[in-house]
Each structure stands twice: as C-alpha cells, then as structure tokens.
Amino acid sequence: MFATLIAFGQSEESALKMVKALRLGENLTGMTYKIAKATTTYKGVEAELGPQKADALLRTEIAVSVPKHQEQWNRNLAHAWAPLMTSAEFDSVASDKQNSPFAPKFVSLQEQAGNMMKVHSEPLLKTVLTDVLRGVFEKSKSKR
C-alpha cells in the first residue's frame, strides 16, 4: 500500500511536469472568458458600458485572477492524469511530445482525464469566475 502511494505521488509529480511542459492548463483563461461572457452579470455590464469596454474590462480581470489560481488548476489537472499513465510515460510525453511512443496513449486518454478534471475542478472554476465577475462588476461602476 505504501509503495503504491509513493508511486502515485511520483506519477502525480511527473503528470504535473507534463501538464506544464505541454501547457495543458492554459485552457483556464479561455474557459473563464467563454463562461463569463455568458453570465447575466457580464451581459448587464456590457449593456451599461458597451461591448468593447466590457470586453476589455473582462480581459483585464481575467489577467488578474487566473494567475492566482493557475498552479492549483495545473495540480488538479495532474491529479486527473496521474492514475492514467506511469511516471515514465508522462516524462516521455513531456519531453518528446508527439514523438513519444506514448503519445497515442496520451491522446486516447484525454477524454477520461477531462472528465476527471471536470469533477475535481468545478469548484475552482467557480471561484475564478466569481473573482473575475466581481472585479468586472465593481470596476464597471466607476466607468459609468
């Protein structure tokens, strides 16, 4: 059991290195932007300020908030991937990317990792969205 936990820990660290090497966590910015634009809060700010000012304000708030949460997002992503491949496989994909002999395995497991990520990271995404939308709303008041 203890050896399994050590192996999982090593696998998770290798998964984190892979997540960073492949920049897999960079989707947090785009997801935050897409979801925020669909909210009632954002639509209200857009109606008040106009689309260009509202969009600029949203992008500014995302640029402030996402870096605060990026490391945790990356760790959650590594946690989702860790049980799916070995440390050696993660290391190979991280260093050799598409040329890794494990690249096809990596591609075949993306949906499974994505499903695990959704389960574990929904609360974090909500936190990021709340921070961003709070900032957008508060700053929009001073621009009216």
N, C-alpha and C positions, 0 to 999 in steps of 0.2 A: 504493500500500500504506500509506504513512504517513498519508495523508489518511483512509483507511478506519479506521486505528487511532484517529486523533483523533476522527472521527465516532462510533466505537464508545464511546470514553471519554466523550464528551459525552452520548451516548444513555444510557450507564450512570448518569451523574450525574442526568440527567433521570428515569430509571427509579427511582433512589433517592428523589428528591423525591416522585415519585408514590407509591412504597411507603409513605413516611412520611405523606403527605397523606391517603391512603386507609386508613392504619393496617393495611396488609396483613400486616405481620409480627407482629401481636398474637396470631396463632394459635399462636405458640411456647408460651405459657403453657398453653393448653388441650391442646395435643398432649402436652406434658410431663406434665401431670396425668393424662390418659387412659392413656398408656403406662405411667407409673409405677405406677398403681393395679393394673395387670395383672401386675406382676412378682412373682416369688417373694419377693424381699426385702420389698416392701411388704406382701404378704399375711402374712409372718411377723411383721412389726411390728404389723400390725392384730390378729393373733391374740394377741399379748402385751399390747397397750395398749387394745384395743377400737377399734371403728370411728371414734368421734368424735375421740379423742385422736390416732389415727394420721392421720386426715384433716387435722386441724389442724396437725400436725407437717409433713405433706406440703405443705400450702399455704404454710406459713412458709418451708420450704426452697426451694420454687419461687420465692417472692417475693425470696429472697436470690440465687438462682443465675441466674434468667432475665435480670435487668438486666445482668449481667456479659457475657452473650452476645448480647443483643438487637441491638446495632449490627452484629455480624458476620452475624447471621441476616438483618437487613434488607439488608445488602450482597449476600449470597448470593441473596436474592430479586430484587434489582435486576439482578444478573448473569444470572439466569434470564430476566428480562423483556427485557433490553437488545437482544438481536438480533431481537426480535419486532415492535418498533414504532420509530418515529422519535422524536427529541427533542421535536419539535413535537407529536406525538401524545401523548406522555407528559405534556408540560406542559398540554395541553388537558384530558386526563382528570384530572390532579391538581387543576386549578383549577375546572373546570366539572362534574366528576364525571358523574352520569347525563345532564346536559345537553350534554356534549361530543359533537360529531359522531363522535368516535372511540370512544364508549362501547360500541357494538355490537361493534366490532373487539376492544376490550379483553376483553369478555365471551367472545367466541368463542375467544380465545387463552388463557384461564385454565387449561384442562386441560393445554395444551402447556407453559405456564410452570410449572405444578405438577409435571409430570413431570421437567422440568429441575431444579427445586428439590429434588426427592427425591434425584436423583443427586448433586447438589453438597452437600447439607446433611445427609445421613445421619450422617457423622462428627461434625458439630457437635451434632446432636440426641443422639447417644450420649454426647458429653461432658457436655451439660446433664443428661441422665438420670443419669449416673454421679455428678456433683456432688450432685444432689438426693438420690439414694438413699443415697449415702454419709452425707450430713448427717442424713437421716431415721434411718438405722440407728444412727449414733453417738449422736445425741440420744435415741433411744429407750432406749438402755442406761441413761441417767441417770434416766429416768422410770419405770423398773420398780420 
